[in-house]
Amino acid sequence: MTTPTTLVERDQAHWLHPLHHPSAHQTPLIFESGHGIWLRTVDGKEYIDGLAGLWNVLVGHGNTELADAAQQQMSTLAYASSYVGASNLPALELADRLAGWAYPSLNTTFFTSGGAESNESAFKTVRYYWRRLGKPDKVKVISRQHGYHGITLAAMSATGMSAYWPMFEPRVPNFLHIPAPYPFRFPAGQLRDGETVGLAAARLLEEAILREGPETVGAFIAEPVQGAGGVIVPPDDYFPRIREICDQYDVLFIADEVITGFGRTGEWFALNRWGVQPDIMSFAKGVTSGYLPLGGIQISDAIREVIMSAPSGERWMHAYTYSGHPTCCAVANKNLDLLLRLDVAANAKTQGRRLLAGLQGLQAEFEIIGDARGLGLMAAIEFADPQTKQPAQIGEKVRQACMQRGLYTRLIGSDILAFAPPLIMTSEEIDLMLQIVGEAVAAVARDTSR
């Protein structure tokens, strides 16, 4: 007889999980189904999916329209190569639909299977572009502390979270990191008189470019809102200045919209909030609402022209077996229909304001919450002393207390609790989630004060 206990034993015996260590996998939840914002385990417990899977299940669980789209495409043409000289209808349609949607200058798409592959593709495209233009030394990529860009080797080297590095050193050369525009923790010593956090953080990019030499810097990569690094929302003056600096020093700007794309922040694509366009955009996650693996990069018209005008011997020799996978693209096309029909970006903006207001209310109520922040349906509370910023070291206790009350979400580091639920959340569901968080924080605060 199969029981939850025997399933856990089989899991522990044979499955190496992402970020694996056995100490963190003693009592795993084994999910068997989902509906809407809810996940259900094999022992019948239900949880609000507070992180929408891994930021990606935008339309919620159990959507039969997406399942039907996959079944229909699999029955017609499950897979075909999309290497140059071949194409397929779902990928062709998706590339056409994506042209110019995120940003007017991004009209050409290369498909991958996920976010890390997308950023690897972006880094290679940066090298290709500058080499074709006779500047082969422009290979350095500047990213930011707390940035997450995947953990394949080059993507890990761009990722500015040092916990991912030690056991996989040495990293790929020519990746460097600068401080993030992190208002709660921006180093006071980095601020000049009268300077905002946003402008100071942008200045650090300019200083890094000058220190390294503009002739060696190929690109700057940034998430519009840093996700896995702590849901860090930049000040409004940050990205407009970043764009100016990249233009001034001939540095390509890669926007990593793997998490923020397709409505998560209340805009269809997040940099539109600041009126900024990137040269390359990486995407994944929400393009299929996580129902099948798909990602990609979009490139500017200027980069496209460099690729299209190359002699045969200098072609863009980059590829993946599953690039333009027909079934994945068919699901993405149906998912875009759903996102637009439900207007999830508008809902994320409305419900995100409600979520942030609720979290800020909890911050005012509990001294152990040092910061509450968010943009759209992407938010976090950070447990720390508001004055000293000293971490409270209670995040895991709060996460466990949330789980006991029916909310499943993710802890970042020791003290940042992240929230990024499906974009179909209603006001009532937001309030229920906030109620659970409030009860969990209250319980831990009582225990801590004893």
C-alpha positions in Angstrom: 0.0 0.0 0.0 1.3 3.4 -1.0 1.1 6.0 1.8 2.5 9.5 2.2 5.3 8.0 4.3 6.4 5.5 1.7 6.3 8.2 -1.0 8.6 10.3 1.0 10.9 7.4 1.5 11.0 6.7 -2.3 11.6 10.4 -2.9 14.5 10.6 -0.5 16.0 7.4 -1.9 16.1 8.3 -5.6 15.5 12.0 -6.3 18.2 14.7 -6.2 16.2 17.9 -5.8 17.3 21.5 -6.7 19.4 23.1 -4.0 19.6 19.7 -2.4 20.7 18.9 1.1 19.1 16.0 3.1 18.6 18.2 6.2 16.2 20.4 4.2 14.2 17.4 2.9 13.2 15.5 6.0 9.4 16.2 5.7 8.8 17.4 2.1 5.3 18.2 1.0 4.2 16.0 -1.9 1.7 17.8 -4.0 -0.8 15.8 -6.1 -3.2 18.4 -7.5 -4.0 22.1 -7.7 -6.9 24.3 -8.4 -6.9 28.1 -8.8 -4.6 29.5 -6.1 -4.6 26.3 -4.1 -2.2 23.3 -3.9 -3.3 19.9 -2.5 -0.9 17.3 -1.0 -1.3 13.5 -1.1 -2.5 13.6 2.5 -5.4 15.9 1.7 -4.0 19.2 3.0 -4.5 22.4 1.0 -2.3 25.5 0.9 -2.5 28.8 -0.8 0.3 28.9 -3.3 1.9 32.1 -2.1 4.7 32.0 -4.7 2.8 30.8 -7.7 5.0 27.7 -8.0 8.3 29.6 -8.5 6.9 33.0 -9.5 5.4 31.4 -12.7 1.9 30.0 -12.4 0.2 33.2 -13.4 -3.2 31.9 -14.2 -3.4 29.4 -11.3 -3.4 25.7 -11.2 -5.7 23.2 -13.0 -6.4 25.4 -16.1 -8.0 23.0 -18.6 -7.6 25.4 -21.5 -3.8 25.1 -21.3 -4.1 21.4 -20.9 -6.3 21.1 -23.9 -3.9 23.2 -25.9 -1.1 20.9 -25.1 -3.1 17.8 -25.9 -4.3 19.1 -29.2 -0.7 20.2 -30.3 0.8 16.9 -29.1 -1.8 15.0 -31.2 -0.9 17.1 -34.2 2.9 17.8 -34.0 4.4 17.3 -30.6 7.9 18.2 -31.6 9.9 19.2 -34.6 13.3 20.8 -35.0 13.4 24.5 -35.4 17.0 24.7 -36.5 17.5 27.2 -39.4 15.8 25.9 -42.5 12.8 24.6 -40.5 9.9 26.2 -38.7 6.5 25.3 -37.1 3.2 27.0 -36.8 3.0 27.6 -32.9 6.5 29.0 -32.6 6.0 31.2 -35.7 2.8 32.5 -34.2 4.3 33.1 -30.8 7.3 35.0 -32.2 4.9 37.2 -34.2 2.7 37.9 -31.2 5.6 38.8 -29.0 7.1 41.2 -31.5 7.0 44.7 -30.0 4.7 43.8 -27.2 7.2 44.2 -24.3 9.1 47.1 -25.9 8.8 48.7 -29.4 12.4 48.0 -30.3 12.3 44.3 -29.5 10.8 42.5 -32.4 12.9 39.3 -32.8 12.7 36.3 -30.4 14.9 33.3 -29.9 13.3 30.5 -27.8 14.8 28.5 -25.0 13.5 26.2 -22.3 13.8 28.5 -19.3 15.4 31.5 -17.7 19.0 30.3 -17.2 19.2 29.2 -20.9 17.7 32.6 -21.8 20.4 34.5 -19.9 23.2 32.3 -21.3 21.8 33.1 -24.8 21.9 36.8 -23.9 25.5 36.7 -22.8 26.6 34.9 -25.9 24.6 37.3 -28.0 26.5 40.2 -26.4 29.8 38.7 -27.3 28.7 38.0 -30.8 27.4 41.5 -31.3 30.5 43.3 -30.2 32.8 40.9 -32.1 30.9 41.5 -35.3 31.3 45.2 -34.7 35.1 44.8 -34.4 35.1 45.2 -30.6 36.0 41.6 -29.3 37.3 42.9 -26.0 33.8 44.0 -24.8 33.1 40.7 -23.0 32.6 41.8 -19.4 29.1 41.7 -17.9 28.2 43.8 -14.9 25.4 42.6 -12.6 24.3 43.4 -9.1 24.5 42.0 -5.7 21.3 40.1 -4.8 20.6 39.6 -8.5 19.5 36.2 -9.6 20.0 35.1 -13.3 20.1 31.3 -13.1 22.7 28.9 -11.9 24.1 27.3 -15.0 27.8 28.2 -15.0 27.8 31.6 -16.7 24.4 32.5 -15.3 25.6 31.6 -11.8 28.6 33.8 -12.4 26.2 36.7 -13.1 24.0 35.9 -10.2 25.0 38.1 -7.3 24.1 35.7 -4.5 27.3 34.3 -3.1 25.6 31.2 -1.5 25.4 29.7 -5.0 29.2 29.9 -5.7 31.5 28.1 -3.2 31.2 24.5 -4.3 31.3 25.3 -8.0 34.3 27.7 -8.2 36.0 28.9 -10.2 33.3 31.1 -11.7 33.4 32.1 -15.4 35.7 35.1 -15.7 34.6 38.6 -16.7 31.5 38.8 -14.5 31.5 41.4 -11.8 28.9 42.8 -9.3 28.0 46.2 -7.9 25.6 47.1 -5.1 21.9 46.9 -5.8 19.4 49.8 -5.3 18.2 48.3 -2.1 16.7 51.1 -0.1 16.5 49.2 3.2 20.1 48.1 3.1 21.9 50.4 0.8 25.4 51.2 2.3 25.2 54.7 3.8 28.9 55.2 3.0 28.1 55.0 -0.7 25.7 58.0 -0.6 27.0 61.4 -1.5 25.5 64.6 -0.2 22.0 65.1 -1.6 22.1 61.9 -3.6 19.2 59.5 -3.7 19.7 55.7 -3.3 18.6 55.3 -6.9 21.1 57.7 -8.3 23.9 56.5 -6.1 23.4 52.9 -7.2 23.3 54.0 -10.8 26.6 56.0 -10.3 28.2 52.8 -9.0 27.5 51.3 -12.5 29.2 54.2 -14.2 32.2 53.9 -11.8 32.5 50.2 -12.5 32.5 50.8 -16.3 35.2 53.4 -16.0 37.2 51.3 -13.6 37.1 48.3 -15.9 37.4 50.4 -19.1 34.4 50.9 -21.4 36.2 49.1 -24.2 36.0 45.9 -22.1 32.4 46.1 -20.8 29.8 44.5 -23.1 26.6 44.5 -21.0 24.8 45.3 -17.8 22.2 42.8 -16.7 19.4 43.6 -14.2 16.0 42.4 -13.0 13.6 45.3 -12.9 12.6 44.0 -9.5 15.1 41.6 -7.9 13.2 38.5 -7.1 15.1 35.6 -5.5 17.5 38.1 -4.0 14.8 39.6 -1.7 12.0 41.3 -3.8 14.0 44.5 -4.1 12.1 47.3 -5.7 14.3 50.1 -7.1 13.6 53.8 -6.6 11.9 55.4 -9.5 15.0 57.4 -10.5 17.3 54.3 -10.9 16.5 52.8 -14.3 16.2 56.0 -16.3 19.7 56.9 -15.2 21.0 53.3 -15.9 19.7 53.6 -19.5 21.6 56.9 -19.9 24.8 55.4 -18.6 24.6 52.4 -20.8 24.1 54.6 -23.8 26.9 56.9 -22.9 29.5 54.1 -22.6 28.2 51.9 -25.4 27.1 49.1 -23.0 24.2 46.8 -23.9 21.4 46.7 -21.3 19.9 43.2 -20.6 16.6 43.2 -18.8 16.0 40.0 -17.0 12.2 39.8 -17.0 12.1 36.1 -16.2 10.0 36.9 -13.1 8.6 40.3 -13.8 7.4 39.7 -17.4 3.8 39.1 -18.4 2.1 41.2 -15.8 3.7 40.3 -12.4 4.5 43.9 -11.4 1.2 45.5 -12.6 2.8 46.3 -16.0 2.9 43.7 -18.8 6.7 44.2 -18.7 8.2 46.0 -15.8 10.6 48.5 -17.2 7.6 50.3 -18.8 6.9 51.7 -15.4 10.0 53.8 -15.8 9.8 54.5 -19.6 13.0 52.5 -20.3 13.7 50.0 -23.1 16.5 47.4 -22.9 18.6 46.1 -25.8 18.0 42.5 -24.9 15.2 41.0 -22.7 15.2 37.5 -21.2 11.9 35.9 -20.4 10.5 32.5 -19.2 8.3 31.4 -16.3 5.0 33.3 -17.0 5.0 32.9 -20.8 3.4 29.5 -20.2 2.2 30.1 -16.6 4.7 27.3 -15.9 2.5 24.6 -17.6 5.4 23.7 -19.9 9.1 24.8 -19.9 9.6 27.8 -22.3 11.8 30.9 -22.3 13.6 33.1 -24.7 15.3 36.4 -25.4 14.1 39.3 -27.5 16.8 41.4 -29.2 16.7 45.0 -30.4 16.4 45.8 -34.1 20.0 47.0 -34.1 21.2 43.6 -32.8 19.0 41.8 -35.2 20.5 43.7 -38.1 24.0 42.7 -37.0 23.0 39.0 -37.0 21.1 39.2 -40.3 23.8 41.0 -42.2 26.6 38.6 -41.1 28.5 36.6 -43.7 27.9 32.9 -43.5 31.2 32.2 -41.8 30.2 34.6 -38.9 26.7 33.3 -38.4 25.0 33.2 -35.0 26.1 29.7 -34.0 23.8 29.3 -31.0 21.1 26.6 -30.6 19.1 24.3 -28.3 17.3 21.1 -29.3 14.0 22.4 -27.8 14.2 25.9 -29.1 10.8 26.7 -30.6 9.2 23.5 -29.2 5.8 23.3 -30.9 3.8 22.0 -27.9 5.4 24.5 -25.5 4.7 27.4 -27.9 1.1 26.2 -28.4 0.6 26.4 -24.7 2.2 29.8 -24.6 -0.1 31.1 -27.3 -3.1 29.9 -25.3 -1.7 31.3 -22.1 -1.3 34.7 -23.7 -4.9 34.6 -24.7 -5.8 33.9 -21.1 -3.5 36.6 -19.7 -5.0 39.2 -22.0 -8.6 38.1 -21.5 -8.3 38.1 -17.7 -6.2 41.4 -17.8 -3.9 39.9 -15.2 -1.6 42.9 -15.3 -4.4 45.2 -14.1 -5.4 42.8 -11.5 -1.8 42.5 -10.3 -1.7 46.2 -9.9 -4.9 46.4 -8.0 -4.4 43.4 -5.8 -0.7 44.2 -5.3 -1.6 47.6 -3.8 -4.0 45.7 -1.4 -1.2 43.2 -0.5 1.4 45.8 0.1 -0.9 48.0 2.2 -1.7 44.9 4.3 2.0 44.0 4.7 2.8 47.6 5.7 0.0 47.4 8.2 1.7 44.4 9.7 5.0 46.3 9.7 3.4 49.1 11.8 2.0 46.5 14.2 5.0 44.3 14.7 8.4 45.7 15.5 10.1 42.6 14.3 9.2 43.5 10.7 11.9 46.0 9.6 10.6 46.5 6.0 7.6 45.7 3.8 8.0 46.2 0.1 6.5 45.2 -3.2 5.4 46.1 -6.7 2.3 44.5 -8.2 1.8 40.9 -7.0 5.5 40.7 -5.9 6.1 41.6 -2.3 8.1 40.7 0.8 8.5 41.4 4.5 12.0 41.5 6.0 12.4 40.6 9.7 15.0 42.9 11.2 15.4 45.7 13.8 14.1 48.8 12.0 16.9 51.0 13.4 20.0 48.8 13.4 18.8 46.6 10.4 20.1 43.6 12.4 18.4 40.4 11.1 15.9 38.9 13.5 16.7 35.3 12.6 13.0 34.3 12.8 12.1 33.9 9.1 11.9 30.1 9.1 9.7 30.1 12.2 7.3 32.5 10.5 7.3 30.4 7.3 6.5 27.3 9.3 3.7 29.1 11.1 2.3 30.2 7.8 2.3 26.6 6.5 0.5 25.4 9.6 -2.2 27.8 8.7 -2.4 26.9 5.1 0.0 29.3 3.2 2.9 27.9 1.3 5.6 30.3 0.3 9.4 30.8 0.2 12.0 32.2 2.6 14.9 34.1 1.1 17.9 34.0 3.3 17.1 33.9 7.0 14.6 36.7 7.2 12.8 37.7 4.0 9.4 36.1 3.4 8.4 36.5 -0.2 4.9 36.6 -1.8 4.1 36.3 -5.5 0.8 34.5 -5.8 -1.0 33.7 -9.0 -2.2 36.8 -10.8 -5.8 35.7 -10.6 -6.0 36.5 -6.9 -9.2 38.1 -5.7 -9.4 40.7 -2.9 -10.9 38.0 -0.6 -8.0 35.7 -1.3 -5.4 38.5 -0.6 -7.1 39.2 2.7 -7.0 35.6 3.6 -3.3 35.4 2.8 -2.7 38.5 4.9 -4.7 37.1 7.8 -2.6 34.0 7.8 0.7 36.0 7.7 -0.5 38.2 10.5 -1.5 35.3 12.7 1.9 33.6 12.0 3.9 36.7 12.8 1.9 37.2 16.0 2.5 33.7 17.1 6.3 33.9 16.5 6.4 37.3 18.1 4.8 35.9 21.3 7.2 33.0 21.4 10.2 35.3 20.8 9.2 37.7 23.6 9.0 35.0 26.3 
